[in-house]
Amino acid sequence: MGYREWKRWVGGLPWSMRWFVFIVLLRPVIDSFYSAKEISPLASPLFIVGGLMPVLCLLGILFNPSHKSDFDRPMFFLFLLAILNSVMLFTKELPIFFIFQSLLKFTNIFILFYFAKRLVRSLRDLEGIFQTYLYSMIYVLIILLFELLIHPIRLTQRVEGTLRIQGTFGDIASYGLYLNMMLIILFYRMARYQTRKWKNLTIAAIMLIGVAQFRINHITTLVTSMIIIIYNLRARILRNPGLVVLIVAVIIFIVYERSDSLQQLVGRDVSALQNQDVNIEQFGHGRVGRIESMYDEWINLDFFSKTFGIALFSQDFNAGFLWGTHDDFIRMIMLTGIAGLIIYLWFLLLFIRRSIKSPPILSTLGISFFLFLFCYSLSLTPLLYYPVCNILAPVW
């Protein structure tokens, strides 16, 4: 899809749907105003857009026809558990802003799913969303290249002392999430159109991501990028042993050249596993300790709270647990209970099955997004990130 066709596609959408295109297009710019919430939530574009999106989605849902999907049933039950637990927060002694923020974020992916069912009626609509996302990445790439070539805009320091660039975004994972979704879309375009343009763009993206990894210094992003690249190039790798040798040589070179950075990134985790100077609770940058703390509190809850979500029946709980501990599966247990986690896994299995049964190019696209979601879900809560939901919902 070129620019002219993209314009025709956007122009052909009703306004009850067209607004979403501009949200996807401007999302990286909106994310850059993260610090505005420190002045006032009402001055934050993120909060304003987050509050408007459910209303706009509802208009799209009401005025546009839908279609049946294999995902309707698990999504309905998950949405029901999520919204019930979110609404019950109003009965707790919690800050009102925290409650509204939780309600918006916990239900966003489900509302977007029902909206996207009406927006994406054909592969052309999905292509239009992908093209919009690629246009939005121009801003991200300009910021990234500025930080790599000229000067860092914002540096954050990890516990072990490693510095990493963060750009204008409020989260250190933002670069990785944006870049890896772009990489999946470029691989899809390269496979579908098989033109030199998309091949060159994909190669350039791989090279840029490879260079950026050691300034981003985010292990989950590094692992996810490698998995996406290897999976999408698996056929070429199997047909060309020389490519295997090249990939191994590049990995050895990177490890050798950046051994100090890698040691800083994983040194504490290795020490924790070997029980050397660092407590095992510090493994995963303290995630193990937080998971143990959450488990100790969760195991003492009543049966219904553990089964259907801690906010639904329990009066005494740590509300921060609803946001998880850098793990979307744990967050799902806390928010929707064991029942919700089982339903979520059921949904993921349905998504994998549909992807496998799809034509090869769409199958690779679906599995790539599953790998992306799974990898990040072990270390972050990607379903609480609006840019991720904006792409995953149309793909589903």
PyMOL commands that set and color helices and strands:
alter all, ss='L'
color gray80, all
select helices_A, chain A and resi 3-11+15-31+34-38+41-43+45-63+72-91+96-119+123-149+174-193+196-216+219-232+234-239+241-257+259-273+280-282+287-298+303-308+310-313+319-323+328-357+360-377+382-384+386-395
alter helices_A, ss='H'
color red, helices_A
select strands_A, chain A and resi 155-157+163-165
alter strands_A, ss='S'
color yellow, strands_A
deselect
rebuild
show_as cartoon
